[in-house]
Amino acid sequence: ADLVGLGFRGWVCGYRTGDLGCWERVWSLYSSVLEPKPAEAAVQCLAAWVKALRGASRHDLDVRPLDACGFCRDECLAISMIAACQHNTCPAMRACAFALIDTAHVEEVLHHTGTYALTLRSLDKVVPPQWIVNANAFIDAAPVRLH
């Protein structure tokens, strides 16, 4: 879960701040856990997934500071999407996608979720099923929408 959550956090922070150091930290994390070629593939999938989420979302994705402990609402939903995909729980994955990006335009997001989740699974990096959340519990905690 940390690989997904911290990767998501770092990639979103990199987009938000324009600081390449955020992405370098993600690379350091992935390359410390995986061999270079698999790490490169996983980070490319992560980058495409976050780009799709940002492009589809009706609000700015919320993440905690890079060094913070624990995960916020959007980070939990993102981790849950990957866990649900890896454990073939498609309804939960779709529900988390809807809750995270607040739009029905989820097809590209789901495509990239699947690619990233399956890449990690092929590298024996599986998010435990306990990370699959009830997305409805996160609806009331939804961030303020930007219109």
C-alpha angles and dihedrals in degrees: 000000000000092000090055098037097045091041090052091046094049095046093049090047090052092053092044098048102027087229110143087199088077091059091043089057090052090050090050091052094048095043091050090055101035137037114265099261096046090043090053092051092047093049091048089054091046091051093050091047094051091045090053092047092050092047094051100038120104090210138036109277110248121226134166122244114286095254097042122120120234129016132274128224098277092043091052091050091049092050089047091053091056093044092049092050093047090051095044094246097141098168090056092046092051092045091052091048091052091047093047101047100024096222139093091232094098105130097098090042091051091049091055092041089057094047093050094043094049092046090054092045090052087056091051092252102132122167109228114252089240086078091067104105134196098254091202089067088061097051095084089049092055116139122249109279121240111222 
